[in-house]
Amino acid sequence: MPSEYRLSSCLILVVVLQMMALPVLADADETPHLSEQGLYSVRFDSALDPIEINRIHSWLLHIETVDGQSLENAEISVDGGMPAHAHGLPTQPRVAANLGDGNYRLEGVRFHMPGSWEITITIEANGTTDRVVIALEL
């Protein structure tokens, strides 16, 4: 193999290896996620767009009833983790503010490694409890 081809091959390999070392990113998702019982729809917008590994950030959650009404004054709890690795989140995200009009600020979100994650949002309102699972690939 001529030396210029070996040099080109080595440069390509170096670029590929450098790209593999970059942080894994995922875009925020404005797609509505339907709750398990079909009572609520949840959208999120991350303060980091795209979402990055090992950066604590916040999300804006928007929650509506299935008929499109903004859900006010709900009790929201958040859990999650990596099912394939059988571990939870490295932080304990919590709703820090009810911003009105169905919007809630979730703080303390962090993902510490690439892979398949799930965020479970439990919604308690109007005498009912339902949950939404948001799958993320980071």
Secondary structure, 3 states (H helix, E strand, C coil): CCHHHHHHHHHHHHHHHHHHHCCCEECCCCCCEECCCCCEEEEEEECCCCEECCCCEEEEEEEEECCCCECCCCEEEEEEEECCCCEECCCCCEEEEEEECCEEEEEEECCCCCCEEEEEEEEEECCEEEEEEEEEEC
